[in-house]
Amino acid sequence: MTGLVFNIQRHSIHDGPGIRTILFLKGCPMLCRWCSNPESMLFTREISVNTAKCIGCNACTQACPSSALTKAGEGIVFNRAVCTACGACAEVCYAESRTMEGREMTVEEAVNEVMKDEVFFRSSGGGLTLGGGEPLVQAEFAAAVLHGVRSRGLSTAVETAGHVPWENFGLVYPHVDYFLFDIKHSDPEKHRQFTGVDTRLIRENLERLLDVHSAVIARVPVIPGFNYSEEELTAIAKSAAKAGIREINFLPYHGYGSGKYNLLGKEYLMKSPGQLPGSKEIITMLESLKPSLEALGLKVQVGG
């Protein structure tokens, strides 16, 4: 069995207890406008192109078997419509102007990569966190990797937005210590406008998950123009507390991933980061809101 992985991030301290390694799985059924990992969206490999790094050596055009690349003056013209994402161009790109997003890994390879950090997990109570994309789309692979790590006595966690068939949760949850569950908005239509899907399946899955798993932490990306208001964030918190969640984390918007979109030939649908409230301003509002949310019986964390 193999899975499609697009990144491995080590020494994280914000995605579950202790020091953690995050294995990011590629593919997501949602299209959140603010997504900071646009390379995670597609369910296939894709080429990222940084034209500023190109040295015009022409090695990529000669290596491309699908004629997706042609020399044009000092630069290279890339026709994504005919690109098969075979990776031949990235393999010969000496300047690393062209890189492959996504690689196939076996369960054994993934577990071995995670276990390289075992000494840090043992000393801190940390372990593996699966992120994405939406890791539960690759449910069989995710379950196998989680089982492989957890059977070694280490902590496991999954970040999910919840928009997958319940059967996917059923495969995974027996191998998970902590679920970090995104709750983005209380209004189904507003949610659909900004993410491409409504909240029905997400709500149903959250309710069913809470029936079988006790360690579910709500995570709320705080996005200006979407849910950045005391009224909406309070509504989300009240809904989470009513459902039985006891901890909620608020993650202030940032535009750090906006530059990746152009590299992938995609459009960033949020406003320019410079036109939006900064994370400091958002954090100030959240800190002022924190006492009233804690009164709901929630442990509230702002940022990270």
Secondary structure, DSSP 8 states (H G I E B T S, - for coil): -EEEEEEEEEEESSSSSSSEEEEEE---S---TT-S-GGGSSSS-EEEE-GGG-----HHHHH-TT--EEEETTEEEE-TTT-----HHHHH-TT--EEEE-EEEEHHHHHHHHHTTHHHHHHHT-EEEEESS-GGGGHHHHHHHHHHHHTTT-EEEEEE---S-HHHHHHHGGG-SEEEEE---S-HHHHHHHHSS-SHHHHHHHHHHHHH-S-EEEEEEE-TTTT-SHHHHHHHHHHHHHHT--EEEEEE---TTHHHHHHTT----S--GGGS--HHHHHHHHHHHHHHHHTTT-EEEE--
